[in-house]
Amino acid sequence: MIRTVESALHMSAPVLAAYSYCEAVTGQQARNFAYGIRLLPTPKRRAMSALYAFSRRVDDIGDGTLATEVKAARLEDTRALLTRVREGKVEEDDTDPVAVALAHAAEAFPIPLGGLDELIDGVLMDVQGETYETWDDLKVYCRCVAGAIGRLSLGVFGTEAGARGSERASEYADTLGLALQLTNILRDVREDAEGGRTYLPADDLAKFGCSAGFNGPTPPEGSDFAGLVHFEVRRARTLFAEGYRLLPMLDRRSGACVAAMAGIYRRLLDRIEREPEAVLRGRVSLPGREKAYVAVRGLSGLDTRHVTRRTLRRRT
């Protein structure tokens, strides 16, 4: 069983190598996420990279080209690995660096590992071709694949001692995860359609004449695609506003990390709102200089102070 050691100077070589592997995976596969966690102190950054690397493995199984039954079996194998981590049965010299890093992180921080079970459940929904009739249906999926990640991350971040309202921190982290996932769904609507997936609720698609789907660079004939996008953008903004109430409960660097990651997605949302049809032509993204600005803004505490002032006004 891995023993927690706070100082990197006393961390074993296998554990350091495992974290290095996870950080490399994060840097290569999740630029927005990697940009945000740069703002964290080293132990938290490493723990977050371990969470990402495990989550990436689960996502890659769901997104791959294997047969449905093979994907389902591999996801259950991954769940079995998670059980080993949870039960403290992963040794430092285990051949799986992601398991080694995650086991160490779970001992160093109070990470609710059940959130990774929820992630596996959500990816199983993808594998089984689940569709969503209503927003309430889609929320179940979003809470599994993104809300759970918010709650897992909160286990690493922690809350400031005496922070007002911290009993609701997990709820706000979950809601922020929903906001990020809905933004992802809007950004990837064409890519998902090409993969045979539709995430937006069927009743929303019908309301705006988009039930035919998004298999080309232009909206379905006669549809109000812009109306659909603006409707979902408003929903995402409401979720962001609620989820941002987490920021004043975090320490400065954790708050900066969350503000940076969420800020990148809010700016993506702004771009999608300005030009809805762009998501049908390719993936909308932000240039590096704009991400850097968002990171500096988060580190300066501007977003946290804004949320704090807004919350205080509501209470008076």
N, C-alpha and C positions, 0 to 999 in steps of 0.2 A: 504494500500500500504506500502511496506517495506521501511523504511528510512535507507539510507546508513550511517554507522558509521565506521570510519576507525579503531578505536582501539578495539581489541578483549575484552579489559576490560569492554567496554560499550556495547558490542554486547549482544543482548537478549539471554536468555537461549534457546528458540526455534530455533533461527538461528544457535547458536553454536551446538545444537544437530543435526540439519539438515546437517551441514558441517561434523560433526563427522560421520554421517551415510554415506555420500558420500565418505569420506576418507576410511572408512572400505570397501565399495564396490570396490574402486579403488585398495586397497591393496590386496584384495582377488582375483580379476578378471583380473588385468592387471599388472603383476609384472614388466615388462619392463617399462611401463609408470610410475608406482609408483616409480620405482628406479630413473627415471629422475626428477620427480617433487619434490623429497626430497631436491633438491638443491635450490629450490625457497624459498623466504621469505614467512612467514605464510599466508598473505592475498592472494598472487598469488597461492600458493599451494592449498589453499581451493577452490579458484575459478576454478582452473584446475580440481580438484576432482569433483566439481559440473558439469562441462562440461562432464567429463568422465561418471559420473553416469547416466546422461540423455542419452548420446550416447549409453551406455551399454544397457539401457532399450530398445532403438530402435533396436539395434542389436539382442537382445534376442528375440524380437518379430519375426524378420526375420528368425532367426535360429531355432525357435521352431517347434513343431510338429502339430500345429493347421492347420486347413484347410485354403487354400489360401484366401478365402473371409473373414474369421475371422481375419487373420493377417492384411489384408488390412484395415479392420474396426478399429482394435486396433492401427494401425499406424496413422490413421486419428484422433483417440481420442488423441493420443500423440501430434499430430500437434495442436489440439485444446488447449491442455494444454500449449504448447509453445506460442500460441496466448495470453493466459491469462498472462503468464509471460511477454511477450512483451508489453502488455497493462497495466501492473502494477496492475493486479487484484488478485495477490496472497498475502494473508495475512500471517503474521508471524506464526499464529497458524493453518495454513492449515495442513491437515493431511498427505500431501505428502511431505516428507522431501527433495526430489530431487527438486521439484518445489520451495520450500522455499529457498534452497541454491542457485539454479540457478537465482532466482529473485534477491536475495541479490548481487550475483556476477555481474549480469548485470547492477545493479545500481552503483557498486563500480568500474567497468571497462567498457570501450567502446567496449563491445563484440558484433560483428555483428551477432545477433541471426538468421538472415536469413540462415547462414551456417548450422544450425540445421534443417531447412526446406530442405536444399539440402541433408543432411544425410538421412532424411526420404524418399526423392525422390529416393536416391540410393538404400536403402533397399527395396523399392517397386519394383525396377528393379529385385532384387533377388527373391522377392516373386512371381513376374510374370514370372520368368524363363528366363530372358533376356540372350542372348548370344551375343558374340562380334566377328564380322568378321575381324576387323582390329584394329591396335593399336589406331587409332583415335577414334574408337568406344569405346574401353576400357577406354581411357582417360576420356570420359564423365562420366563413372561410377566412376573411381578413384577420379575424382575431387569432386564428390558428397560425397563419403564416407571417403575420406582422405584429399584431398586438402582443403575441407571446414573446416576440423578439424585444419589444419595448420593455416588458416585465423582466425578461432575462437581463437586459442591459441595466435596468435599475438595480438589480442585485449586485452588479459591479460598481455602479456609480454610488449607491447609497444616498441617503438624504442627510441634510445638515441637522445636527442636534437642535431640537427646539423649533424647527421650521413649522410655521403655521400651516395647518391643513395637511401635514405629511401623511396622515392616515389614508388620504386619497391619492397618494403618489402613484401607486400601482395602477389605479384607474386612469389617471392622466397619461401614464406611459403607454397603456394599452390603446387609448384614444389617439395618441400621437402616431402609434404604429398603424392604425386604421387610416389616418390621413396620408401617411407616406404610401401605403399600399394602394389607395384609391388613385393617387397621383401616378403611381407606376402603371396601374391598369389603363389610365387615359393615355399615358405616353406610349404604351406598348400595344394599343388596340389593333393596329394592322399586323404587327408581328405575331400576336396571339391568334388572330384570325387565320393567318397562314399556317399556323400549327394546329388548327382545328379547335381552338379554344375561344369561348366567349365568356367574359366575366361580368360585364355590365348587366344589371338586372333586366330580365326580359320585359317587365312592364314599363321600364324606362325606354327601352328600345322601341317598343310598340308606340308609346306616347309621342315619340318624335319621328316616327316613320322609318326607323332604322333596323327593323327586324330582319331584313335581308342580309345583314352582316356587312363586313368591311374587307372585301377581298381585292380591292384595287386602290389606286391613288386618289380616287374621287368618292364622295359619299354616295349612298344608294340613291337612285333617281327619285326625285320628289320628296326626299327626306329633309328634315330640319336638323342636320348634323351639328351645326353651330349651336342650335338651341339645346341639343343633348349635352354637348360638351360644357356649355355654360351652366347648365343645371347641375352636372356632376362637380364642376369647379366650385360652385357655391356650397355644395355638400362638403367637399374637401376643406374649404376655408373654415367652415363651422367646426369641423373636427380639429383643424390646426389651432383655432382660437381656444378650444377647450383643452387640448393637449399641452399647449404652451404654458398652462398654469403649473406645470411641473417645474419649469425653469427656476423660480425663486427658491425651490426646495433643495436644489443641488449645490454642491460646492462650486467655486468659480470655474475650475477647469472642466468638471463634468458638465456644468451648465453650458460652457462654451462649446463643448463637443456636440451636445444635443442641439444647441442653437445653430451650429454650423451645418449639421446634417439636415435638420428640418428646414433651415434657410435655403439650402440648395434646392430642395424639393418645392418649396414655396415659389422660388423664382422660376422653376420649371413650369409650375402651375400658371404663373403669370404669362409665360411665353405661349403655353397652350391656349390660354384664354384669348390672347391677342390674335392668334392665328390657328383656329381649331383644325383646319384641314391639313396642317403641317404634320400631324401625327399619322396621317394616312400616306404620307410620302416618305417617311423615314423617322428615325429616332431623334427626338428633340433632346438637346443637351446644352450644358453651359460651358463656355470657354474657361480655361484655367484661371485667367485673371479675375473672372467674376466669382469663381469658387474661393479664390484667395481673399477677395473683399468680404465675402460672407463669413469666412473663418475669422478674419480680423474683427469684424463686427461682433461675432459671437464672443471672442476673447475679451473684447472691451466691455462686455456686459450690457450693451445697449438693449438687446432684446429682453434680457432678464429684467432690467429696470423698467422697460416699457410695460411688461406684463405685471410687474409688481404695482406700478402706479394704477394700471387699469383695474386690478383686483381690489386695491384700496378704495378706489372711487365707487366700485360696486357695493362695498360694505358700508359706505357713509351715506 
